[in-house]
């Protein structure tokens, strides 16, 4: 094809540019759908318990994911601070994923077990009590709001439909597992479960 034809016909140039970008994107993205390490759970990964799942929903509801990422990049500075870099197999049960794109606060991908339950409770009630320079808001209502578990079983059923390996027994017991507990209990359970499968430093 003569270059002058393309250069003089802007419509043809746009079509060719879009076509090449689309082809390049497909070549990079499509193979990922067939690589086992991006589609299979890593060894030891378990789906969230009913209580942790409710805590995850509270984490989303309160906007925690807008200030905290859950994605550790394979850079020395990040792995020394936060632990093992994130891998795709950790997120196969995450709907939606909570990798985040901004860190006003620290990354939470490996926060599980790093602090005690009491520390998390104090931090949620008034962050300045444990981190004086924190600009995180307080969440005192989490200590008052009670979980009903009304929709918990349905949440597990929906995730089961997406391929998360919940058993019928787990779904049947979901409501009783969370009913009567405080929202802070659920959120702390979720935070304490983050990143335990790949807890060693890399």
DRENDO-1510 file (C-alpha; in Angstrom, 1 decimal, always signed):
<recs>
REC; n; res; u; v; w
REC; 1; UNK; +0.0; +0.0; +0.0 .
REC; 2; UNK; +1.3; +3.4; -0.9 .
REC; 3; UNK; +2.0; +5.6; +2.1 .
REC; 4; UNK; +0.5; +8.7; +0.4 .
REC; 5; UNK; -2.9; +7.0; +0.1 .
REC; 6; UNK; -3.0; +6.4; +3.9 .
REC; 7; UNK; -1.6; +9.9; +4.7 .
REC; 8; UNK; -4.2; +11.6; +2.6 .
REC; 9; UNK; -7.2; +9.5; +3.8 .
REC; 10; UNK; -7.6; +10.2; +7.5 .
REC; 11; UNK; -10.5; +7.8; +7.8 .
REC; 12; UNK; -8.4; +4.9; +6.4 .
REC; 13; UNK; -5.6; +5.9; +8.7 .
REC; 14; UNK; -7.9; +5.8; +11.8 .
REC; 15; UNK; -9.2; +2.4; +10.8 .
REC; 16; UNK; -5.6; +1.0; +10.3 .
REC; 17; UNK; -4.4; +2.5; +13.6 .
REC; 18; UNK; -7.4; +1.1; +15.6 .
REC; 19; UNK; -6.9; -2.3; +13.9 .
REC; 20; UNK; -3.3; -2.5; +14.8 .
REC; 21; UNK; -3.9; -1.4; +18.4 .
REC; 22; UNK; -6.7; -4.0; +18.7 .
REC; 23; UNK; -4.5; -6.7; +17.3 .
REC; 24; UNK; -1.6; -5.8; +19.6 .
REC; 25; UNK; -4.0; -5.8; +22.6 .
REC; 26; UNK; -5.4; -9.2; +21.7 .
REC; 27; UNK; -1.9; -10.7; +21.3 .
REC; 28; UNK; -1.0; -9.5; +24.9 .
REC; 29; UNK; -4.3; -10.1; +26.7 .
REC; 30; UNK; -5.9; -13.3; +25.2 .
REC; 31; UNK; -3.1; -15.7; +26.2 .
REC; 32; UNK; -3.6; -14.7; +29.9 .
REC; 33; UNK; -7.0; -16.4; +29.9 .
REC; 34; UNK; -5.3; -19.7; +29.1 .
REC; 35; UNK; -2.4; -19.5; +31.5 .
REC; 36; UNK; -3.0; -21.7; +34.6 .
REC; 37; UNK; -1.2; -19.3; +37.0 .
REC; 38; UNK; -3.7; -16.5; +36.2 .
REC; 39; UNK; -6.9; -18.6; +36.4 .
REC; 40; UNK; -6.2; -21.2; +39.1 .
REC; 41; UNK; -6.1; -20.5; +42.9 .
REC; 42; UNK; -2.8; -20.8; +44.6 .
REC; 43; UNK; -2.2; -23.7; +47.0 .
REC; 44; UNK; -4.0; -23.1; +50.3 .
REC; 45; UNK; -6.4; -20.4; +49.1 .
REC; 46; UNK; -9.8; -20.7; +50.7 .
REC; 47; UNK; -12.9; -18.7; +49.9 .
REC; 48; UNK; -13.9; -16.1; +52.5 .
REC; 49; UNK; -16.1; -17.3; +55.4 .
REC; 50; UNK; -19.5; -15.8; +55.7 .
REC; 51; UNK; -18.4; -13.4; +58.4 .
REC; 52; UNK; -15.3; -12.3; +56.3 .
REC; 53; UNK; -17.5; -11.9; +53.3 .
REC; 54; UNK; -19.7; -9.5; +55.2 .
REC; 55; UNK; -16.6; -7.7; +56.4 .
REC; 56; UNK; -15.4; -7.4; +52.8 .
REC; 57; UNK; -18.7; -5.8; +51.8 .
REC; 58; UNK; -18.4; -3.3; +54.7 .
REC; 59; UNK; -14.9; -2.6; +53.6 .
REC; 60; UNK; -16.3; -1.7; +50.2 .
REC; 61; UNK; -19.3; +0.2; +51.6 .
REC; 62; UNK; -17.2; +2.4; +53.8 .
REC; 63; UNK; -14.9; +3.2; +50.9 .
REC; 64; UNK; -11.7; +1.7; +52.4 .
REC; 65; UNK; -10.7; +0.5; +48.9 .
REC; 66; UNK; -10.5; +4.2; +47.7 .
REC; 67; UNK; -7.5; +4.9; +50.0 .
REC; 68; UNK; -6.0; +1.4; +50.5 .
REC; 69; UNK; -4.7; -0.8; +47.7 .
REC; 70; UNK; -4.4; -4.6; +47.9 .
REC; 71; UNK; -1.8; -5.0; +45.2 .
REC; 72; UNK; +1.9; -5.3; +46.1 .
REC; 73; UNK; +4.1; -4.7; +43.0 .
REC; 74; UNK; +7.3; -6.9; +42.5 .
REC; 75; UNK; +9.6; -4.0; +43.4 .
REC; 76; UNK; +12.1; -4.3; +46.2 .
REC; 77; UNK; +10.8; -1.3; +48.1 .
REC; 78; UNK; +7.3; -2.7; +48.2 .
REC; 79; UNK; +8.2; -6.3; +49.0 .
REC; 80; UNK; +10.5; -5.1; +51.9 .
REC; 81; UNK; +7.7; -3.0; +53.3 .
REC; 82; UNK; +4.6; -5.1; +52.7 .
REC; 83; UNK; +5.8; -8.7; +52.0 .
REC; 84; UNK; +5.5; -11.1; +49.1 .
REC; 85; UNK; +4.3; -9.4; +45.8 .
REC; 86; UNK; +0.8; -10.1; +44.8 .
REC; 87; UNK; +0.1; -12.9; +42.3 .
REC; 88; UNK; -3.0; -13.5; +40.2 .
REC; 89; UNK; -3.9; -16.8; +41.9 .
REC; 90; UNK; -4.7; -14.9; +45.1 .
REC; 91; UNK; -7.5; -13.0; +43.4 .
REC; 92; UNK; -9.4; -15.8; +41.6 .
REC; 93; UNK; -12.3; -15.7; +44.2 .
REC; 94; UNK; -12.5; -11.9; +44.3 .
REC; 95; UNK; -15.6; -10.4; +42.8 .
REC; 96; UNK; -15.0; -7.6; +42.4 .
REC; 97; UNK; -11.2; -7.4; +42.9 .
REC; 98; UNK; -10.0; -4.7; +45.3 .
REC; 99; UNK; -6.5; -4.1; +43.9 .
REC; 100; UNK; -7.0; -0.3; +44.1 .
REC; 101; UNK; -5.1; +2.4; +42.3 .
REC; 102; UNK; -4.3; +4.8; +45.1 .
REC; 103; UNK; -2.6; +4.6; +48.4 .
REC; 104; UNK; -3.5; +7.4; +50.7 .
REC; 105; UNK; -3.1; +4.8; +53.4 .
REC; 106; UNK; -0.8; +1.7; +53.3 .
REC; 107; UNK; -1.3; -1.4; +51.1 .
REC; 108; UNK; -3.4; -4.0; +53.0 .
REC; 109; UNK; -2.7; -7.1; +50.8 .
REC; 110; UNK; -0.7; -8.7; +53.6 .
REC; 111; UNK; -2.2; -7.0; +56.7 .
REC; 112; UNK; -3.7; -10.3; +58.1 .
REC; 113; UNK; -2.1; -11.3; +61.4 .
REC; 114; UNK; +0.2; -8.2; +61.4 .
REC; 115; UNK; -1.8; -6.5; +64.2 .
REC; 116; UNK; -4.1; -7.9; +66.9 .
REC; 117; UNK; -7.9; -7.7; +66.7 .
REC; 118; UNK; -7.8; -5.2; +69.5 .
REC; 119; UNK; -5.4; -2.9; +67.5 .
REC; 120; UNK; -7.8; -3.0; +64.5 .
REC; 121; UNK; -10.8; -2.2; +66.8 .
REC; 122; UNK; -9.0; +0.8; +68.3 .
REC; 123; UNK; -7.8; +1.9; +64.9 .
REC; 124; UNK; -11.4; +1.8; +63.5 .
REC; 125; UNK; -12.9; +3.6; +66.5 .
REC; 126; UNK; -10.3; +6.4; +66.4 .
REC; 127; UNK; -7.3; +6.0; +64.1 .
REC; 128; UNK; -5.3; +8.8; +65.9 .
REC; 129; UNK; -5.3; +6.7; +69.1 .
REC; 130; UNK; -2.9; +4.2; +67.5 .
REC; 131; UNK; -1.4; +6.2; +64.6 .
REC; 132; UNK; -1.2; +9.9; +65.7 .
REC; 133; UNK; -0.4; +11.2; +62.2 .
REC; 134; UNK; -3.2; +9.3; +60.5 .
REC; 135; UNK; -5.7; +11.1; +58.3 .
REC; 136; UNK; -8.1; +8.2; +58.2 .
REC; 137; UNK; -11.7; +8.9; +59.4 .
REC; 138; UNK; -13.1; +7.1; +62.4 .
REC; 139; UNK; -15.8; +4.5; +62.0 .
REC; 140; UNK; -17.6; +4.4; +65.5 .
REC; 141; UNK; -20.9; +3.2; +64.0 .
REC; 142; UNK; -19.3; -0.2; +63.1 .
REC; 143; UNK; -19.4; -0.9; +66.9 .
REC; 144; UNK; -23.1; -0.3; +67.1 .
REC; 145; UNK; -24.5; -1.7; +63.8 .
REC; 146; UNK; -25.5; -5.4; +64.0 .
REC; 147; UNK; -25.5; -7.9; +61.2 .
REC; 148; UNK; -28.7; -9.6; +60.4 .
REC; 149; UNK; -27.3; -12.1; +57.9 .
REC; 150; UNK; -30.5; -11.7; +55.8 .
REC; 151; UNK; -28.7; -11.7; +52.5 .
REC; 152; UNK; -25.5; -13.5; +53.4 .
REC; 153; UNK; -26.6; -16.9; +52.0 .
REC; 154; UNK; -27.6; -15.3; +48.8 .
REC; 155; UNK; -24.2; -13.7; +48.5 .
REC; 156; UNK; -22.5; -17.0; +48.8 .
REC; 157; UNK; -24.9; -18.6; +46.2 .
REC; 158; UNK; -24.0; -15.8; +43.7 .
REC; 159; UNK; -20.3; -16.3; +44.3 .
REC; 160; UNK; -20.8; -20.1; +44.0 .
REC; 161; UNK; -22.3; -19.4; +40.5 .
REC; 162; UNK; -19.1; -17.6; +39.6 .
REC; 163; UNK; -17.1; -20.6; +40.5 .
REC; 164; UNK; -16.1; -19.9; +44.1 .
REC; 165; UNK; -16.1; -23.3; +45.8 .
REC; 166; UNK; -18.7; -22.8; +48.5 .
REC; 167; UNK; -20.5; -25.9; +49.7 .
REC; 168; UNK; -24.3; -26.1; +50.2 .
REC; 169; UNK; -23.6; -26.6; +53.9 .
REC; 170; UNK; -21.6; -23.3; +54.1 .
REC; 171; UNK; -24.5; -21.5; +52.3 .
REC; 172; UNK; -27.1; -23.1; +54.7 .
REC; 173; UNK; -25.1; -22.0; +57.8 .
REC; 174; UNK; -24.2; -18.5; +56.5 .
REC; 175; UNK; -26.9; -16.6; +58.2 .
REC; 176; UNK; -26.4; -18.2; +61.6 .
REC; 177; UNK; -22.6; -17.5; +61.3 .
REC; 178; UNK; -23.1; -13.8; +61.1 .
REC; 179; UNK; -26.5; -13.0; +62.7 .
REC; 180; UNK; -26.1; -10.9; +65.8 .
REC; 181; UNK; -22.5; -10.0; +65.3 .
REC; 182; UNK; -21.4; -6.4; +65.1 .
REC; 183; UNK; -20.1; -4.9; +61.8 .
REC; 184; UNK; -16.7; -4.3; +63.4 .
REC; 185; UNK; -16.4; -8.1; +64.0 .
REC; 186; UNK; -16.9; -8.8; +60.4 .
REC; 187; UNK; -14.5; -6.1; +59.2 .
REC; 188; UNK; -11.8; -7.3; +61.6 .
REC; 189; UNK; -12.3; -10.9; +60.5 .
REC; 190; UNK; -11.9; -9.8; +56.9 .
REC; 191; UNK; -8.7; -7.7; +57.5 .
REC; 192; UNK; -7.2; -10.6; +59.6 .
REC; 193; UNK; -7.7; -12.9; +56.6 .
REC; 194; UNK; -5.9; -10.8; +54.1 .
REC; 195; UNK; -2.7; -12.2; +52.6 .
REC; 196; UNK; -2.2; -15.2; +54.8 .
REC; 197; UNK; -1.5; -17.7; +52.0 .
REC; 198; UNK; +1.6; -15.9; +50.8 .
REC; 199; UNK; +2.8; -14.4; +54.1 .
REC; 200; UNK; +6.5; -15.0; +53.7 .
REC; 201; UNK; +8.7; -12.1; +52.4 .
REC; 202; UNK; +10.0; -12.3; +48.8 .
</recs>
